[in-house]
């Protein structure tokens, strides 16, 4: 994923890349979305904590009240 983002960044004139994940109707059940949210959060945390990657991922997840899903 990081290589893909770095290739995309080569075409931009600034140092920010918007990475959009998923598409309409991708998740059919709440559990699918929550599993993806947990997995992506873990990946982003790993990338942010490994300074050799020289990357800072800022996720823009909405606050989710799982009781309303």
MODELLER restraints for C-alpha pairs under 7 A, 6 or more apart:
rsr = mdl.restraints
at = mdl.atoms
rsr.add(forms.Gaussian(group=physical.xy_distance, feature=features.Distance(at['CA:9:A'], at['CA:17:A']), mean=6.18, stdev=0.5))
rsr.add(forms.Gaussian(group=physical.xy_distance, feature=features.Distance(at['CA:27:A'], at['CA:33:A']), mean=5.88, stdev=0.5))
rsr.add(forms.Gaussian(group=physical.xy_distance, feature=features.Distance(at['CA:30:A'], at['CA:69:A']), mean=6.53, stdev=0.5))
rsr.add(forms.Gaussian(group=physical.xy_distance, feature=features.Distance(at['CA:44:A'], at['CA:57:A']), mean=6.01, stdev=0.5))
rsr.add(forms.Gaussian(group=physical.xy_distance, feature=features.Distance(at['CA:47:A'], at['CA:53:A']), mean=6.75, stdev=0.5))
rsr.add(forms.Gaussian(group=physical.xy_distance, feature=features.Distance(at['CA:47:A'], at['CA:55:A']), mean=6.84, stdev=0.5))
rsr.add(forms.Gaussian(group=physical.xy_distance, feature=features.Distance(at['CA:48:A'], at['CA:55:A']), mean=6.41, stdev=0.5))
rsr.add(forms.Gaussian(group=physical.xy_distance, feature=features.Distance(at['CA:48:A'], at['CA:56:A']), mean=5.37, stdev=0.5))
rsr.add(forms.Gaussian(group=physical.xy_distance, feature=features.Distance(at['CA:48:A'], at['CA:57:A']), mean=6.15, stdev=0.5))
